[in-house]
Amino acid sequence: MYSIDNQNFKAEPVFENLVAGIYQVYVVDANGCEFSTSIEVGQPTQIAVDLTGDSLVLLGELANLQAIVSPQNFVPAQIEWTANGIDLLNNQLELSIQLLENTIFQIEVSDEHGCSASDELLVRVDQGHKIYAPNIIYPGSPGGANQTFLIYSDTKVLQIESLNIFDRWGSHVFTNQHFQPNDESQGWDGTFRGKPVAPGVYVWVAKVVFKDGTAEVLKGDLTVLR
């Protein structure tokens, strides 16, 4: 029989949930003979985790996070991630994820004994929409620049849903749908039905769809030079 207080004995020599310290262990055999010895229960090494990585990303970009654990040789038995309180299926110390809104990430690491540590990080999303469209094109320009009208943007745009261009009398001279920004092959080269349009002022209207699910109708004037 075994005891650590010389009063409460049990058959198994297992004592759980002990705090660090020196304990006197008592052993009584079948003949009633008693033996005692002192045993020191050490303080376990405290585990810690520090969540680092991107704290600001553009809308639709990947946020890259990394958890640094200590002590240095500690290998977690379990890793749990959440994003705004929602569980993520990831058992690694690194995480890359596309973001559409401000998100609080939390990671909790545990050892085989159930000891755990956690940390969290707020990643903010820059929701600003950055769109640029030229106001002049010069098809056939000697330098080769500004020959095509197209919509330029950063990575926040999902697609250009539609682009329409009209002359000053309202006649439709160009249309395109469902294409990516920054692609000159999808823009207007200053022609209508295969022939160069007359120099002058034209009007463009574009519907832009962003990765956060919103859409915006943009319009402006465009001058064609010859």
Residue pairs with C-beta under 8 A, 6 or more apart in sequence:
1 9
1 10
1 11
1 27
1 28
2 9
2 10
2 11
2 12
2 13
2 15
2 25
2 26
2 27
3 9
3 10
3 25
3 26
3 28
4 15
4 18
4 23
4 24
4 25
4 26
6 24
6 26
6 36
9 26
9 28
13 27
15 23
18 41
19 41
20 41
20 42
20 43
20 44
21 40
21 41
22 38
22 39
22 40
22 41
23 38
23 39
23 40
23 41
24 36
24 37
24 38
25 36
25 37
25 38
25 39
26 34
26 35
26 36
27 34
27 35
27 36
28 34
28 35
29 35
44 113
44 115
45 71
45 74
46 117
47 69
47 70
47 71
47 74
47 109
47 111
47 115
47 116
47 117
48 69
48 70
48 117
49 67
49 68
49 69
49 70
49 107
49 108
49 109
49 117
49 118
49 119
50 67
50 68
50 69
50 70
50 119
51 65
51 66
51 67
51 105
51 106
51 107
51 119
51 120
51 121
52 65
52 66
52 67
52 68
52 121
53 63
53 64
53 65
53 66
53 95
53 121
53 123
54 63
54 64
54 65
54 123
55 121
55 122
55 123
55 124
56 123
56 124
56 125
56 126
57 63
57 99
57 123
57 124
57 125
57 126
58 125
58 126
58 154
58 155
58 156
59 99
59 100
59 125
59 126
59 127
59 128
59 155
59 156
59 210
59 211
59 212
60 98
60 99
60 100
60 155
60 156
60 158
60 211
60 212
61 98
61 99
61 155
62 96
62 97
62 98
62 99
63 95
63 96
63 97
63 98
63 99
63 103
63 123
64 94
64 95
64 96
65 94
65 95
65 96
65 97
65 105
65 121
65 123
66 93
66 94
66 95
67 79
67 93
67 94
67 107
67 109
67 119
68 93
69 76
69 93
69 109
69 117
74 111
76 93
76 109
76 110
76 111
77 110
77 111
77 112
78 91
78 109
78 110
79 90
79 91
79 92
79 93
79 107
79 108
79 109
79 110
80 87
80 107
80 108
80 109
80 110
81 87
81 88
81 90
81 95
81 105
81 106
81 107
82 88
82 105
82 106
83 97
83 103
83 104
83 105
84 103
84 104
85 104
88 95
88 97
93 107
93 109
95 105
99 123
99 125
100 125
100 211
100 212
100 213
101 125
101 212
102 122
102 123
102 124
102 125
103 122
103 123
103 125
104 120
104 121
104 122
104 123
105 120
105 121
105 122
105 123
106 118
106 119
106 120
107 118
107 119
107 120
108 116
108 117
108 118
109 116
109 117
109 118
110 116
127 156
127 212
128 156
129 153
129 156
129 157
129 208
129 210
129 216
130 153
130 154
130 156
131 151
131 152
131 153
131 157
131 208
131 216
131 218
132 151
132 152
132 153
133 149
133 150
133 151
133 152
133 204
133 206
133 218
133 220
133 222
134 146
134 149
134 222
135 220
135 221
135 222
135 223
136 146
136 222
136 223
136 224
136 225
137 146
137 147
137 148
137 149
137 188
137 190
137 222
137 223
137 224
137 225
138 145
138 146
138 147
138 224
138 225
138 226
139 147
139 148
139 189
139 190
139 191
139 196
139 224
139 226
140 147
140 196
140 226
141 147
141 225
147 189
147 190
148 184
148 187
148 188
148 189
148 190
149 165
149 187
149 188
149 190
149 204
149 222
150 181
150 182
150 183
150 184
150 186
150 187
150 188
151 160
151 163
151 181
151 182
151 187
151 206
151 208
151 218
152 181
152 182
153 181
153 182
153 208
155 211
156 210
156 211
156 212
157 180
157 181
157 208
157 209
157 210
157 211
158 209
158 210
158 211
159 178
159 179
159 180
159 181
159 208
159 209
160 176
160 178
160 179
160 180
160 181
160 186
160 206
160 207
160 208
160 209
161 177
161 178
161 207
161 208
161 209
161 215
162 175
162 176
162 177
162 178
162 205
162 206
162 207
163 174
163 175
163 176
163 177
163 179
163 188
163 204
163 205
163 206
164 172
164 174
164 175
164 204
164 205
164 206
165 172
165 173
165 174
165 175
165 188
165 202
165 203
165 204
165 205
165 222
166 172
166 173
166 202
166 203
166 204
166 205
167 173
167 197
167 200
167 202
167 203
168 200
168 201
168 202
168 203
173 188
173 192
173 197
173 202
174 188
174 192
176 186
176 187
176 188
179 186
180 186
181 208
190 196
190 197
190 224
191 197
196 226
197 224
198 224
198 226
199 223
199 224
199 225
199 226
200 223
200 224
201 221
201 222
201 223
201 224
202 221
202 222
202 223
202 224
203 219
203 220
203 221
203 222
204 219
204 220
204 221
204 222
205 217
205 218
205 219
206 217
206 218
206 219
207 215
207 216
207 217
207 218
208 215
208 216
208 217
208 218
209 215
210 216
